[in-house]
């Protein structure tokens, strides 16, 4: 490996581990999220240039913070010179300089940043995406995909939200309990979106997604430590633990994809499941049911197969009914259609999917086409099933899942060859 490659990997590693922490520290002191992002981006660029010659510093975080701090101060001084007046941001930047000089250990202000991004003054549609970009460094394209939104529209939404934080002077602090309300919902949504992004790369092969699931669980635990009696925070962590417990079973010995219904429960991580169950019981005892508790309950129903040896699809359908009433989410509706197909047959499941056909967001949504293909494969409509498989394969980024779908599609074609003729 060349020195340049080693440097790039070192910078990527620090970015994964520290980006949100450094940005939160800078933004909380400059009160300008976009400027803090620019300063930190400059610091990472400097690291790529300097570290190959000088070697990676003993404390990469401190090096990056000091460099970003200098950039923030220089930028603000140039702004003051250009405007010919004392800019209040300069005073904040100089305060940042003093704080950074005196800081031996960088405090973790990510929770403060998350709640600032979830402030009621910010467009509700921008809150969770803004948290993903600032705390975990997601690019606008990845965020747009997670929220079924056009990338250009998402970029504009994020720019407006950052400007709002600066212009409105939104404070970087954890709100009082009576202010939590809708802010907590945006924080939990963002954490789960981060987990889902990491969940789609079970082998940890993509740098952008590597460690995201662990990071999301850590953030969920952080919120739970702050708010131990919030049932939805309990439900979210329970949901993530249940899903993470199945990670070892999602691939076979050759790296092939294994769907949930075919996984060996012996390969699930029992300790994580038990912890998730305990959190879910705590949440349910509070009598305030919400989305994340219901989603965790679905995962709990699947986990019960460890003991019963079967999937209780009726219980799962009941939970999806409640979840659909709670959220109105097309993603939930797709999962409900699959459960309905297991109970009442594929035609019932397909009829439920047909009711979603008018939602344009699903045209390029792979799980919709994979669900449709699986249900159609159980009917006599081989042509429609083949077309749905083709669409699902084309939309799937994971090579292992593509191979799995291709094998199912090939099996459909093979079965068609050996079917007896109706006039035989």
RALIN-V661120 format. One line per field, one symbol per residue. burial: I if it has 24 or more other ideal C-beta (glycine too) atoms within 12 Angstrom, else O. A space follows every 10 residues. Layout:
# RALIN-V661120
burial: ???
This chain:
# RALIN-V661120
burial: OOOOOOIOOI IIOIIIIIII IIIIIIIIII IIIIIIIIII IIIIOIIIOO IOOOOIOOOI IIIIIIIIII IIIOIIOOOO OOOOOOIOII OIIIOIIOII OOOOOIOIII IIIIIIIIIO OIIOOIIIII IIIIIIIIII OIIIIIIIIO OOOIOOIIOI IIOIIIOOOI OIOIIOOOOI OOIIIIIIII IIIIIIIIII IIOOOOOIII IIIIIIIIII IIIIOIIOOI IIIIIIIIII IIIIIIIOII IOOOOIIIII OOIOIOOIOO OIIOIIIOII OIIIOOOOII IIIIIIIIII IIIOIIOOOO IOIOIIIOII IOIIOOOOII IIIIIIIIII IIIOOIOIII OIIOOIOOOO OIOOIIIIII IIIIIIIIOO OOOIIIOIII IIIOIIOIOI IOOIIIOIIO OIOOOOOOOO OOOO
